[in-house]
Amino acid sequence: MATTRTAKTHWEGNLLEGKGTVALESSQIGTYDVSWPARSAEPGGKTSPEELIAAAHSACYSMAFSHGLAGKGHTVEALDTSADVTFQPGEGITGIVLTVRAKVPGLSEEDFQAAAADAKANCPVSKALAGVENITLNATLVP
């Protein structure tokens, strides 16, 4: 069954001096301030499209990785994933670094790395971000 999620943005003013809000409409869990300075310099208590992409990518990757491991009979005790999205004004998103630390008892390093790479290639958000030329993965299996 397909699902649709909705976020809405209200913007006032020009790019450099304007400001806006992003509302997570489907979940109704919050409305967040956005601005160009929060995107191109310091966040200053505001978010950016890149931070929202990072949140989506780290969550999706974790879900895909956990699902892939479970499908191979492994139980995930813990996955901690971060996504660092780099934005270069004038160029756009120039890179994403996924970093995952996972505790999966009984999993070899080789199988872990293969499953980590598979999740990176096949998570729906990774696929949606295929236009980003440089998406890298740092995966660490912890005891």
N, CA, C and O atoms as CSV, one atom per row, in Angstrom:
chain,resi,resn,atom,element,x,y,z
A,1,MET,N,N,0.836,-1.168,0.000
A,1,MET,CA,C,0.000,0.000,0.000
A,1,MET,C,C,0.889,1.243,0.000
A,1,MET,O,O,1.779,1.371,0.841
A,2,ALA,N,N,0.658,2.130,-0.913
A,2,ALA,CA,C,1.431,3.370,-1.015
A,2,ALA,C,C,0.996,4.360,0.057
A,2,ALA,O,O,-0.166,4.387,0.462
A,3,THR,N,N,1.936,5.163,0.503
A,3,THR,CA,C,1.637,6.234,1.453
A,3,THR,C,C,2.177,7.541,0.902
A,3,THR,O,O,3.134,7.554,0.129
A,4,THR,N,N,1.563,8.625,1.302
A,4,THR,CA,C,2.019,9.955,0.918
A,4,THR,C,C,2.202,10.771,2.186
A,4,THR,O,O,1.330,10.780,3.055
A,5,ARG,N,N,3.317,11.445,2.290
A,5,ARG,CA,C,3.581,12.329,3.421
A,5,ARG,C,C,3.715,13.748,2.897
A,5,ARG,O,O,4.177,13.970,1.777
A,6,THR,N,N,3.307,14.706,3.719
A,6,THR,CA,C,3.260,16.092,3.266
A,6,THR,C,C,3.970,17.023,4.243
A,6,THR,O,O,3.803,16.927,5.459
A,7,ALA,N,N,4.759,17.918,3.682
A,7,ALA,CA,C,5.336,19.033,4.426
A,7,ALA,C,C,5.006,20.289,3.634
A,7,ALA,O,O,4.934,20.256,2.405
A,8,LYS,N,N,4.808,21.381,4.333
A,8,LYS,CA,C,4.483,22.647,3.673
A,8,LYS,C,C,5.438,23.726,4.145
A,8,LYS,O,O,5.837,23.766,5.309
A,9,THR,N,N,5.795,24.604,3.213
A,9,THR,CA,C,6.671,25.723,3.532
A,9,THR,C,C,5.968,27.034,3.207
A,9,THR,O,O,5.344,27.176,2.155
A,10,HIS,N,N,6.079,27.979,4.118
A,10,HIS,CA,C,5.621,29.353,3.895
A,10,HIS,C,C,6.866,30.220,3.897
A,10,HIS,O,O,7.656,30.171,4.840
A,11,TRP,N,N,7.051,31.019,2.845
A,11,TRP,CA,C,8.241,31.875,2.708
A,11,TRP,C,C,7.814,33.305,2.508
A,11,TRP,O,O,6.830,33.577,1.820
A,12,GLU,N,N,8.557,34.231,3.112
A,12,GLU,CA,C,8.314,35.670,2.941
A,12,GLU,C,C,9.629,36.357,2.610
A,12,GLU,O,O,10.637,36.141,3.282
A,13,GLY,N,N,9.613,37.188,1.568
A,13,GLY,CA,C,10.788,37.972,1.226
A,13,GLY,C,C,11.669,37.296,0.188
A,13,GLY,O,O,11.334,36.247,-0.362
A,14,ASN,N,N,12.816,37.938,-0.062
A,14,ASN,CA,C,13.755,37.405,-1.049
A,14,ASN,C,C,14.609,36.309,-0.424
A,14,ASN,O,O,14.500,36.025,0.769
A,15,LEU,N,N,15.452,35.703,-1.235
A,15,LEU,CA,C,16.251,34.582,-0.755
A,15,LEU,C,C,17.175,34.967,0.389
A,15,LEU,O,O,17.176,34.309,1.429
A,16,LEU,N,N,17.959,36.019,0.215
A,16,LEU,CA,C,19.001,36.345,1.177
A,16,LEU,C,C,18.482,36.905,2.496
A,16,LEU,O,O,19.051,36.624,3.551
A,17,GLU,N,N,17.408,37.694,2.450
A,17,GLU,CA,C,16.903,38.325,3.666
A,17,GLU,C,C,15.567,37.759,4.125
A,17,GLU,O,O,15.083,38.107,5.202
A,18,GLY,N,N,14.980,36.906,3.332
A,18,GLY,CA,C,13.680,36.356,3.673
A,18,GLY,C,C,13.758,35.298,4.751
A,18,GLY,O,O,14.826,34.965,5.265
A,19,LYS,N,N,12.592,34.789,5.070
A,19,LYS,CA,C,12.517,33.742,6.081
A,19,LYS,C,C,11.275,32.910,5.821
A,19,LYS,O,O,10.356,33.323,5.114
A,20,GLY,N,N,11.277,31.725,6.414
A,20,GLY,CA,C,10.135,30.868,6.212
A,20,GLY,C,C,9.972,29.871,7.339
A,20,GLY,O,O,10.745,29.829,8.296
A,21,THR,N,N,8.931,29.071,7.182
A,21,THR,CA,C,8.679,27.976,8.112
A,21,THR,C,C,8.342,26.735,7.295
A,21,THR,O,O,7.706,26.807,6.244
A,22,VAL,N,N,8.788,25.599,7.814
A,22,VAL,CA,C,8.467,24.292,7.243
A,22,VAL,C,C,7.615,23.567,8.279
A,22,VAL,O,O,8.023,23.406,9.430
A,23,ALA,N,N,6.440,23.135,7.864
A,23,ALA,CA,C,5.549,22.396,8.761
A,23,ALA,C,C,5.483,20.945,8.309
A,23,ALA,O,O,5.238,20.659,7.137
A,24,LEU,N,N,5.700,20.041,9.242
A,24,LEU,CA,C,5.553,18.617,8.967
A,24,LEU,C,C,4.070,18.294,9.121
A,24,LEU,O,O,3.591,17.972,10.209
A,25,GLU,N,N,3.372,18.389,8.016
A,25,GLU,CA,C,1.910,18.309,8.008
A,25,GLU,C,C,1.370,16.929,8.330
A,25,GLU,O,O,0.407,16.811,9.088
A,26,SER,N,N,1.958,15.894,7.779
A,26,SER,CA,C,1.407,14.549,7.963
A,26,SER,C,C,1.442,14.121,9.423
A,26,SER,O,O,0.447,13.632,9.960
A,27,SER,N,N,2.576,14.304,10.054
A,27,SER,CA,C,2.725,13.886,11.446
A,27,SER,C,C,2.258,14.957,12.423
A,27,SER,O,O,1.932,14.657,13.571
A,28,GLN,N,N,2.228,16.189,11.971
A,28,GLN,CA,C,1.873,17.345,12.796
A,28,GLN,C,C,2.758,17.444,14.038
A,28,GLN,O,O,2.302,17.856,15.105
A,29,ILE,N,N,4.037,17.060,13.886
A,29,ILE,CA,C,4.919,17.101,15.053
A,29,ILE,C,C,5.696,18.402,15.182
A,29,ILE,O,O,6.411,18.599,16.165
A,30,GLY,N,N,5.567,19.288,14.208
A,30,GLY,CA,C,6.253,20.545,14.401
A,30,GLY,C,C,6.335,21.416,13.170
A,30,GLY,O,O,6.158,20.971,12.036
A,31,THR,N,N,6.614,22.684,13.446
A,31,THR,CA,C,6.882,23.685,12.431
A,31,THR,C,C,8.250,24.260,12.757
A,31,THR,O,O,8.542,24.582,13.909
A,32,TYR,N,N,9.082,24.385,11.737
A,32,TYR,CA,C,10.475,24.759,11.945
A,32,TYR,C,C,10.839,25.952,11.077
A,32,TYR,O,O,10.441,26.029,9.914
A,33,ASP,N,N,11.596,26.878,11.646
A,33,ASP,CA,C,12.036,28.068,10.924
A,33,ASP,C,C,13.160,27.712,9.964
A,33,ASP,O,O,14.022,26.893,10.280
A,34,VAL,N,N,13.145,28.336,8.780
A,34,VAL,CA,C,14.193,28.170,7.778
A,34,VAL,C,C,14.599,29.551,7.262
A,34,VAL,O,O,13.799,30.486,7.246
A,35,SER,N,N,15.863,29.654,6.838
A,35,SER,CA,C,16.350,30.904,6.250
A,35,SER,C,C,17.600,30.598,5.438
A,35,SER,O,O,18.217,29.545,5.598
A,36,TRP,N,N,17.962,31.528,4.571
A,36,TRP,CA,C,19.186,31.365,3.799
A,36,TRP,C,C,20.416,31.302,4.699
A,36,TRP,O,O,21.254,30.423,4.497
A,37,PRO,N,N,20.570,32.203,5.696
A,37,PRO,CA,C,21.744,32.095,6.560
A,37,PRO,C,C,21.831,30.733,7.274
A,37,PRO,O,O,22.931,30.224,7.487
A,38,ALA,N,N,20.697,30.148,7.639
A,38,ALA,CA,C,20.723,28.834,8.290
A,38,ALA,C,C,21.178,27.756,7.313
A,38,ALA,O,O,21.680,26.709,7.722
A,39,ARG,N,N,21.003,28.015,6.036
A,39,ARG,CA,C,21.390,27.058,4.999
A,39,ARG,C,C,22.840,27.245,4.575
A,39,ARG,O,O,23.542,26.268,4.318
A,40,SER,N,N,23.289,28.478,4.502
A,40,SER,CA,C,24.597,28.760,3.915
A,40,SER,C,C,25.665,29.136,4.932
A,40,SER,O,O,26.834,29.274,4.572
A,41,ALA,N,N,25.285,29.305,6.195
A,41,ALA,CA,C,26.267,29.669,7.227
A,41,ALA,C,C,25.927,28.903,8.500
A,41,ALA,O,O,25.852,27.674,8.482
A,42,GLU,N,N,25.725,29.603,9.582
A,42,GLU,CA,C,25.406,28.964,10.865
A,42,GLU,C,C,23.901,28.776,11.014
A,42,GLU,O,O,23.132,29.642,10.594
A,43,PRO,N,N,23.462,27.661,11.604
A,43,PRO,CA,C,22.033,27.393,11.727
A,43,PRO,C,C,21.274,28.417,12.568
A,43,PRO,O,O,20.146,28.775,12.226
A,44,GLY,N,N,21.859,28.886,13.640
A,44,GLY,CA,C,21.195,29.907,14.448
A,44,GLY,C,C,19.801,29.503,14.911
A,44,GLY,O,O,18.895,30.335,14.956
A,45,GLY,N,N,19.625,28.236,15.254
A,45,GLY,CA,C,18.325,27.788,15.747
A,45,GLY,C,C,17.293,27.518,14.672
A,45,GLY,O,O,16.119,27.291,14.967
A,46,LYS,N,N,17.735,27.545,13.421
A,46,LYS,CA,C,16.827,27.274,12.301
A,46,LYS,C,C,17.314,26.025,11.562
A,46,LYS,O,O,18.457,25.606,11.743
A,47,THR,N,N,16.468,25.438,10.744
A,47,THR,CA,C,16.855,24.260,9.974
A,47,THR,C,C,17.082,24.641,8.517
A,47,THR,O,O,17.004,25.813,8.148
A,48,SER,N,N,17.361,23.648,7.707
A,48,SER,CA,C,17.609,23.868,6.278
A,48,SER,C,C,17.129,22.652,5.510
A,48,SER,O,O,16.927,21.588,6.095
A,49,PRO,N,N,16.944,22.797,4.198
A,49,PRO,CA,C,16.586,21.625,3.398
A,49,PRO,C,C,17.605,20.497,3.557
A,49,PRO,O,O,17.237,19.323,3.567
A,50,GLU,N,N,18.876,20.851,3.680
A,50,GLU,CA,C,19.912,19.827,3.796
A,50,GLU,C,C,19.816,19.071,5.118
A,50,GLU,O,O,20.047,17.862,5.155
A,51,GLU,N,N,19.480,19.767,6.199
A,51,GLU,CA,C,19.313,19.075,7.474
A,51,GLU,C,C,18.107,18.134,7.426
A,51,GLU,O,O,18.142,17.036,7.983
A,52,LEU,N,N,17.052,18.572,6.759
A,52,LEU,CA,C,15.871,17.719,6.621
A,52,LEU,C,C,16.181,16.507,5.743
A,52,LEU,O,O,15.689,15.410,6.007
A,53,ILE,N,N,16.989,16.698,4.704
A,53,ILE,CA,C,17.431,15.568,3.877
A,53,ILE,C,C,18.296,14.621,4.710
A,53,ILE,O,O,18.155,13.403,4.608
A,54,ALA,N,N,19.186,15.172,5.528
A,54,ALA,CA,C,20.036,14.342,6.383
A,54,ALA,C,C,19.185,13.496,7.333
A,54,ALA,O,O,19.469,12.317,7.541
A,55,ALA,N,N,18.154,14.094,7.900
A,55,ALA,CA,C,17.266,13.344,8.795
A,55,ALA,C,C,16.572,12.213,8.043
A,55,ALA,O,O,16.507,11.082,8.526
A,56,ALA,N,N,16.058,12.525,6.870
A,56,ALA,CA,C,15.375,11.501,6.070
A,56,ALA,C,C,16.331,10.386,5.671
A,56,ALA,O,O,15.973,9.210,5.738
A,57,HIS,N,N,17.538,10.743,5.259
A,57,HIS,CA,C,18.491,9.737,4.778
A,57,HIS,C,C,18.967,8.835,5.912
A,57,HIS,O,O,19.047,7.619,5.737
A,58,SER,N,N,19.285,9.409,7.072
A,58,SER,CA,C,19.760,8.575,8.178
A,58,SER,C,C,18.666,7.634,8.675
A,58,SER,O,O,18.948,6.487,9.022
A,59,ALA,N,N,17.434,8.104,8.714
A,59,ALA,CA,C,16.327,7.246,9.163
A,59,ALA,C,C,16.043,6.138,8.157
A,59,ALA,O,O,15.880,4.980,8.541
A,60,CYS,N,N,15.982,6.481,6.882
A,60,CYS,CA,C,15.696,5.498,5.839
A,60,CYS,C,C,16.803,4.453,5.762
A,60,CYS,O,O,16.533,3.256,5.663
A,61,TYR,N,N,18.043,4.912,5.807
A,61,TYR,CA,C,19.170,3.986,5.752
A,61,TYR,C,C,19.107,2.996,6.911
A,61,TYR,O,O,19.292,1.795,6.714
A,62,SER,N,N,18.847,3.493,8.115
A,62,SER,CA,C,18.770,2.614,9.284
A,62,SER,C,C,17.682,1.563,9.114
A,62,SER,O,O,17.881,0.394,9.446
A,63,MET,N,N,16.540,1.981,8.600
A,63,MET,CA,C,15.439,1.039,8.374
A,63,MET,C,C,15.819,-0.009,7.338
A,63,MET,O,O,15.579,-1.200,7.538
A,64,ALA,N,N,16.413,0.435,6.226
A,64,ALA,CA,C,16.804,-0.495,5.162
A,64,ALA,C,C,17.873,-1.469,5.639
A,64,ALA,O,O,17.816,-2.657,5.321
A,65,PHE,N,N,18.844,-0.977,6.398
A,65,PHE,CA,C,19.927,-1.815,6.903
A,65,PHE,C,C,19.371,-2.864,7.869
A,65,PHE,O,O,19.705,-4.046,7.773
A,66,SER,N,N,18.532,-2.426,8.788
A,66,SER,CA,C,17.926,-3.336,9.751
A,66,SER,C,C,17.094,-4.408,9.041
A,66,SER,O,O,17.157,-5.586,9.393
A,67,HIS,N,N,16.328,-3.996,8.057
A,67,HIS,CA,C,15.483,-4.934,7.304
A,67,HIS,C,C,16.333,-5.948,6.531
A,67,HIS,O,O,16.028,-7.141,6.517
A,68,GLY,N,N,17.384,-5.473,5.901
A,68,GLY,CA,C,18.267,-6.366,5.151
A,68,GLY,C,C,18.941,-7.392,6.042
A,68,GLY,O,O,19.050,-8.564,5.680
A,69,LEU,N,N,19.391,-6.951,7.202
A,69,LEU,CA,C,20.031,-7.871,8.135
A,69,LEU,C,C,19.037,-8.892,8.680
A,69,LEU,O,O,19.365,-10.073,8.799
A,70,ALA,N,N,17.840,-8.453,9.007
A,70,ALA,CA,C,16.810,-9.369,9.508
A,70,ALA,C,C,16.460,-10.410,8.454
A,70,ALA,O,O,16.210,-11.571,8.779
A,71,GLY,N,N,16.442,-9.996,7.194
A,71,GLY,CA,C,16.155,-10.921,6.104
A,71,GLY,C,C,17.204,-11.999,5.951
A,71,GLY,O,O,16.942,-13.049,5.363
A,72,LYS,N,N,18.395,-11.747,6.478
A,72,LYS,CA,C,19.475,-12.738,6.430
A,72,LYS,C,C,19.617,-13.460,7.773
A,72,LYS,O,O,20.597,-14.167,8.007
A,73,GLY,N,N,18.616,-13.270,8.659
A,73,GLY,CA,C,18.595,-13.987,9.921
A,73,GLY,C,C,19.380,-13.367,11.054
A,73,GLY,O,O,19.650,-14.035,12.051
A,74,HIS,N,N,19.759,-12.087,10.924
A,74,HIS,CA,C,20.539,-11.422,11.962
A,74,HIS,C,C,19.656,-10.495,12.788
A,74,HIS,O,O,18.751,-9.846,12.264
A,75,THR,N,N,19.931,-10.445,14.072
A,75,THR,CA,C,19.191,-9.565,14.976
A,75,THR,C,C,20.031,-8.331,15.267
A,75,THR,O,O,21.157,-8.437,15.755
A,76,VAL,N,N,19.491,-7.183,14.971
A,76,VAL,CA,C,20.177,-5.918,15.221
A,76,VAL,C,C,19.899,-5.502,16.659
A,76,VAL,O,O,18.747,-5.323,17.053
A,77,GLU,N,N,20.955,-5.353,17.431
A,77,GLU,CA,C,20.793,-4.819,18.788
A,77,GLU,C,C,20.733,-3.302,18.758
A,77,GLU,O,O,19.964,-2.694,19.502
A,78,ALA,N,N,21.538,-2.690,17.903
A,78,ALA,CA,C,21.544,-1.228,17.822
A,78,ALA,C,C,22.175,-0.774,16.519
A,78,ALA,O,O,23.168,-1.340,16.062
A,79,LEU,N,N,21.585,0.254,15.930
A,79,LEU,CA,C,22.155,0.952,14.769
A,79,LEU,C,C,22.137,2.442,15.105
A,79,LEU,O,O,21.097,2.982,15.480
A,80,ASP,N,N,23.255,3.087,14.974
A,80,ASP,CA,C,23.324,4.535,15.128
A,80,ASP,C,C,23.877,5.107,13.836
A,80,ASP,O,O,25.034,4.881,13.480
A,81,THR,N,N,23.030,5.850,13.143
A,81,THR,CA,C,23.380,6.360,11.819
A,81,THR,C,C,23.312,7.876,11.799
A,81,THR,O,O,22.361,8.471,12.307
A,82,SER,N,N,24.323,8.498,11.212
A,82,SER,CA,C,24.277,9.938,10.955
A,82,SER,C,C,24.458,10.150,9.458
A,82,SER,O,O,25.093,9.353,8.769
A,83,ALA,N,N,23.892,11.230,8.984
A,83,ALA,CA,C,24.072,11.634,7.597
A,83,ALA,C,C,24.544,13.087,7.613
A,83,ALA,O,O,23.883,13.957,8.181
A,84,ASP,N,N,25.678,13.338,6.993
A,84,ASP,CA,C,26.207,14.695,6.875
A,84,ASP,C,C,26.028,15.128,5.431
A,84,ASP,O,O,26.653,14.573,4.527
A,85,VAL,N,N,25.172,16.122,5.215
A,85,VAL,CA,C,24.870,16.611,3.873
A,85,VAL,C,C,25.592,17.942,3.677
A,85,VAL,O,O,25.376,18.889,4.432
A,86,THR,N,N,26.443,18.007,2.668
A,86,THR,CA,C,27.215,19.218,2.387
A,86,THR,C,C,26.533,20.014,1.280
A,86,THR,O,O,26.241,19.495,0.203
A,87,PHE,N,N,26.288,21.291,1.578
A,87,PHE,CA,C,25.679,22.219,0.630
A,87,PHE,C,C,26.689,23.299,0.287
A,87,PHE,O,O,27.242,23.945,1.178
A,88,GLN,N,N,26.930,23.493,-0.994
A,88,GLN,CA,C,27.826,24.538,-1.472
A,88,GLN,C,C,26.986,25.550,-2.239
A,88,GLN,O,O,26.467,25.227,-3.307
A,89,PRO,N,N,26.837,26.789,-1.709
A,89,PRO,CA,C,26.063,27.787,-2.443
A,89,PRO,C,C,26.578,27.934,-3.876
A,89,PRO,O,O,27.785,28.007,-4.107
A,90,GLY,N,N,25.682,27.974,-4.799
A,90,GLY,CA,C,26.025,28.078,-6.210
A,90,GLY,C,C,26.194,26.736,-6.898
A,90,GLY,O,O,26.149,26.657,-8.125
A,91,GLU,N,N,26.389,25.676,-6.115
A,91,GLU,CA,C,26.561,24.335,-6.676
A,91,GLU,C,C,25.451,23.385,-6.244
A,91,GLU,O,O,25.013,22.539,-7.023
A,92,GLY,N,N,24.999,23.526,-5.007
A,92,GLY,CA,C,23.978,22.632,-4.484
A,92,GLY,C,C,24.566,21.634,-3.512
A,92,GLY,O,O,25.584,21.898,-2.873
A,93,ILE,N,N,23.920,20.487,-3.402
A,93,ILE,CA,C,24.399,19.435,-2.508
A,93,ILE,C,C,25.555,18.730,-3.201
A,93,ILE,O,O,25.390,18.136,-4.266
A,94,THR,N,N,26.719,18.806,-2.583
A,94,THR,CA,C,27.926,18.267,-3.217
A,94,THR,C,C,28.368,16.931,-2.637
A,94,THR,O,O,29.234,16.266,-3.206
A,95,GLY,N,N,27.788,16.531,-1.520
A,95,GLY,CA,C,28.163,15.250,-0.950
A,95,GLY,C,C,27.330,14.884,0.252
A,95,GLY,O,O,26.768,15.742,0.932
A,96,ILE,N,N,27.264,13.597,0.497
A,96,ILE,CA,C,26.603,13.065,1.681
A,96,ILE,C,C,27.498,11.969,2.245
A,96,ILE,O,O,27.971,11.098,1.514
A,97,VAL,N,N,27.721,12.023,3.541
A,97,VAL,CA,C,28.467,10.974,4.223
A,97,VAL,C,C,27.522,10.297,5.216
A,97,VAL,O,O,27.019,10.921,6.150
A,98,LEU,N,N,27.301,9.016,4.987
A,98,LEU,CA,C,26.547,8.202,5.934
A,98,LEU,C,C,27.552,7.520,6.855
A,98,LEU,O,O,28.524,6.924,6.391
A,99,THR,N,N,27.316,7.608,8.148
A,99,THR,CA,C,28.166,6.949,9.129
A,99,THR,C,C,27.270,6.101,10.013
A,99,THR,O,O,26.321,6.599,10.618
A,100,VAL,N,N,27.583,4.815,10.080
A,100,VAL,CA,C,26.776,3.910,10.890
A,100,VAL,C,C,27.671,3.103,11.809
A,100,VAL,O,O,28.729,2.617,11.411
A,101,ARG,N,N,27.226,2.972,13.041
A,101,ARG,CA,C,27.837,2.079,14.025
A,101,ARG,C,C,26.744,1.099,14.397
A,101,ARG,O,O,25.635,1.497,14.753
A,102,ALA,N,N,27.056,-0.169,14.315
A,102,ALA,CA,C,26.030,-1.179,14.538
A,102,ALA,C,C,26.518,-2.285,15.446
A,102,ALA,O,O,27.683,-2.681,15.416
A,103,LYS,N,N,25.598,-2.766,16.250
A,103,LYS,CA,C,25.867,-3.926,17.092
A,103,LYS,C,C,24.952,-5.039,16.605
A,103,LYS,O,O,23.736,-4.993,16.791
A,104,VAL,N,N,25.562,-6.041,15.976
A,104,VAL,CA,C,24.828,-7.162,15.404
A,104,VAL,C,C,25.581,-8.437,15.784
A,104,VAL,O,O,26.509,-8.836,15.081
A,105,PRO,N,N,25.197,-9.072,16.872
A,105,PRO,CA,C,25.922,-10.267,17.323
A,105,PRO,C,C,25.953,-11.367,16.260
A,105,PRO,O,O,24.963,-11.624,15.575
A,106,GLY,N,N,27.122,-12.009,16.144
A,106,GLY,CA,C,27.263,-13.145,15.243
A,106,GLY,C,C,27.465,-12.806,13.785
A,106,GLY,O,O,27.491,-13.708,12.947
A,107,LEU,N,N,27.607,-11.535,13.453
A,107,LEU,CA,C,27.776,-11.117,12.057
A,107,LEU,C,C,29.257,-10.871,11.780
A,107,LEU,O,O,29.930,-10.165,12.532
A,108,SER,N,N,29.755,-11.457,10.697
A,108,SER,CA,C,31.156,-11.236,10.334
A,108,SER,C,C,31.336,-9.832,9.768
A,108,SER,O,O,30.385,-9.214,9.288
A,109,GLU,N,N,32.565,-9.341,9.833
A,109,GLU,CA,C,32.876,-8.016,9.279
A,109,GLU,C,C,32.562,-7.973,7.784
A,109,GLU,O,O,32.009,-6.989,7.293
A,110,GLU,N,N,32.905,-9.016,7.074
A,110,GLU,CA,C,32.663,-9.067,5.627
A,110,GLU,C,C,31.169,-9.002,5.306
A,110,GLU,O,O,30.754,-8.242,4.432
A,111,ASP,N,N,30.368,-9.793,6.010
A,111,ASP,CA,C,28.922,-9.774,5.785
A,111,ASP,C,C,28.309,-8.447,6.217
A,111,ASP,O,O,27.363,-7.953,5.603
A,112,PHE,N,N,28.866,-7.880,7.285
A,112,PHE,CA,C,28.405,-6.570,7.755
A,112,PHE,C,C,28.626,-5.500,6.689
A,112,PHE,O,O,27.712,-4.740,6.366
A,113,GLN,N,N,29.835,-5.441,6.146
A,113,GLN,CA,C,30.151,-4.430,5.137
A,113,GLN,C,C,29.297,-4.616,3.885
A,113,GLN,O,O,28.851,-3.637,3.287
A,114,ALA,N,N,29.066,-5.863,3.488
A,114,ALA,CA,C,28.227,-6.131,2.317
A,114,ALA,C,C,26.798,-5.669,2.561
A,114,ALA,O,O,26.187,-5.061,1.683
A,115,ALA,N,N,26.259,-5.949,3.740
A,115,ALA,CA,C,24.891,-5.531,4.061
A,115,ALA,C,C,24.790,-4.014,4.176
A,115,ALA,O,O,23.785,-3.426,3.776
A,116,ALA,N,N,25.826,-3.380,4.720
A,116,ALA,CA,C,25.842,-1.919,4.837
A,116,ALA,C,C,25.819,-1.273,3.453
A,116,ALA,O,O,25.071,-0.323,3.221
A,117,ALA,N,N,26.626,-1.780,2.547
A,117,ALA,CA,C,26.670,-1.243,1.180
A,117,ALA,C,C,25.352,-1.491,0.450
A,117,ALA,O,O,24.886,-0.628,-0.295
A,118,ASP,N,N,24.757,-2.645,0.654
A,118,ASP,CA,C,23.475,-2.959,0.020
A,118,ASP,C,C,22.391,-1.994,0.496
A,118,ASP,O,O,21.591,-1.511,-0.305
A,119,ALA,N,N,22.366,-1.714,1.799
A,119,ALA,CA,C,21.381,-0.774,2.332
A,119,ALA,C,C,21.586,0.628,1.745
A,119,ALA,O,O,20.619,1.324,1.439
A,120,LYS,N,N,22.841,1.031,1.592
A,120,LYS,CA,C,23.131,2.351,0.998
A,120,LYS,C,C,22.614,2.419,-0.429
A,120,LYS,O,O,22.037,3.427,-0.837
A,121,ALA,N,N,22.818,1.356,-1.184
A,121,ALA,CA,C,22.406,1.345,-2.590
A,121,ALA,C,C,20.902,1.245,-2.753
A,121,ALA,O,O,20.358,1.723,-3.749
A,122,ASN,N,N,20.219,0.634,-1.796
A,122,ASN,CA,C,18.813,0.314,-2.007
A,122,ASN,C,C,17.817,1.014,-1.103
A,122,ASN,O,O,16.614,0.817,-1.270
A,123,CYS,N,N,18.261,1.819,-0.157
A,123,CYS,CA,C,17.269,2.536,0.646
A,123,CYS,C,C,16.577,3.548,-0.271
A,123,CYS,O,O,17.237,4.182,-1.094
A,124,PRO,N,N,15.260,3.706,-0.140
A,124,PRO,CA,C,14.526,4.599,-1.034
A,124,PRO,C,C,15.047,6.034,-1.071
A,124,PRO,O,O,15.003,6.675,-2.121
A,125,VAL,N,N,15.535,6.545,0.048
A,125,VAL,CA,C,16.055,7.912,0.040
A,125,VAL,C,C,17.374,7.970,-0.721
A,125,VAL,O,O,17.620,8.931,-1.450
A,126,SER,N,N,18.229,6.958,-0.566
A,126,SER,CA,C,19.462,6.917,-1.365
A,126,SER,C,C,19.123,6.938,-2.847
A,126,SER,O,O,19.756,7.653,-3.624
A,127,LYS,N,N,18.134,6.162,-3.233
A,127,LYS,CA,C,17.729,6.137,-4.641
A,127,LYS,C,C,17.197,7.493,-5.091
A,127,LYS,O,O,17.469,7.933,-6.208
A,128,ALA,N,N,16.438,8.153,-4.217
A,128,ALA,CA,C,15.899,9.480,-4.564
A,128,ALA,C,C,17.010,10.511,-4.702
A,128,ALA,O,O,16.865,11.490,-5.434
A,129,LEU,N,N,18.121,10.294,-3.999
A,129,LEU,CA,C,19.249,11.231,-4.029
A,129,LEU,C,C,20.328,10.820,-5.022
A,129,LEU,O,O,21.471,11.266,-4.913
A,130,ALA,N,N,19.986,9.993,-5.970
A,130,ALA,CA,C,20.968,9.464,-6.927
A,130,ALA,C,C,21.691,10.564,-7.704
A,130,ALA,O,O,22.774,10.327,-8.240
A,131,GLY,N,N,21.121,11.738,-7.771
A,131,GLY,CA,C,21.767,12.844,-8.464
A,131,GLY,C,C,22.961,13.422,-7.719
A,131,GLY,O,O,23.737,14.186,-8.293
A,132,VAL,N,N,23.116,13.068,-6.455
A,132,VAL,CA,C,24.272,13.518,-5.678
A,132,VAL,C,C,25.440,12.604,-6.042
A,132,VAL,O,O,25.394,11.399,-5.792
A,133,GLU,N,N,26.472,13.175,-6.626
A,133,GLU,CA,C,27.578,12.372,-7.149
A,133,GLU,C,C,28.407,11.685,-6.082
A,133,GLU,O,O,28.984,10.629,-6.339
A,134,ASN,N,N,28.478,12.257,-4.899
A,134,ASN,CA,C,29.395,11.746,-3.890
A,134,ASN,C,C,28.646,11.371,-2.613
A,134,ASN,O,O,28.529,12.183,-1.695
A,135,ILE,N,N,28.145,10.147,-2.559
A,135,ILE,CA,C,27.549,9.609,-1.331
A,135,ILE,C,C,28.466,8.517,-0.835
A,135,ILE,O,O,28.663,7.505,-1.508
A,136,THR,N,N,29.029,8.720,0.345
A,136,THR,CA,C,29.967,7.751,0.890
A,136,THR,C,C,29.397,7.122,2.158
A,136,THR,O,O,28.460,7.639,2.766
A,137,LEU,N,N,29.992,5.987,2.538
A,137,LEU,CA,C,29.529,5.240,3.691
A,137,LEU,C,C,30.715,4.853,4.549
A,137,LEU,O,O,31.710,4.323,4.053
A,138,ASN,N,N,30.601,5.125,5.847
A,138,ASN,CA,C,31.564,4.655,6.837
A,138,ASN,C,C,30.785,3.755,7.790
A,138,ASN,O,O,29.956,4.238,8.561
A,139,ALA,N,N,31.045,2.460,7.743
A,139,ALA,CA,C,30.294,1.514,8.551
A,139,ALA,C,C,31.209,0.801,9.527
A,139,ALA,O,O,32.239,0.254,9.131
A,140,THR,N,N,30.838,0.802,10.807
A,140,THR,CA,C,31.633,0.167,11.847
A,140,THR,C,C,30.769,-0.818,12.611
A,140,THR,O,O,29.703,-0.469,13.120
A,141,LEU,N,N,31.245,-2.055,12.684
A,141,LEU,CA,C,30.590,-3.087,13.470
A,141,LEU,C,C,31.224,-3.068,14.854
A,141,LEU,O,O,32.432,-3.251,14.997
A,142,VAL,N,N,30.391,-2.843,15.876
A,142,VAL,CA,C,30.919,-2.766,17.239
A,142,VAL,C,C,30.568,-4.042,18.007
A,142,VAL,O,O,29.528,-4.655,17.766
A,143,PRO,N,N,31.450,-4.434,18.936
A,143,PRO,CA,C,31.185,-5.657,19.714
A,143,PRO,C,C,30.052,-5.477,20.707
A,143,PRO,O,O,29.711,-6.412,21.431
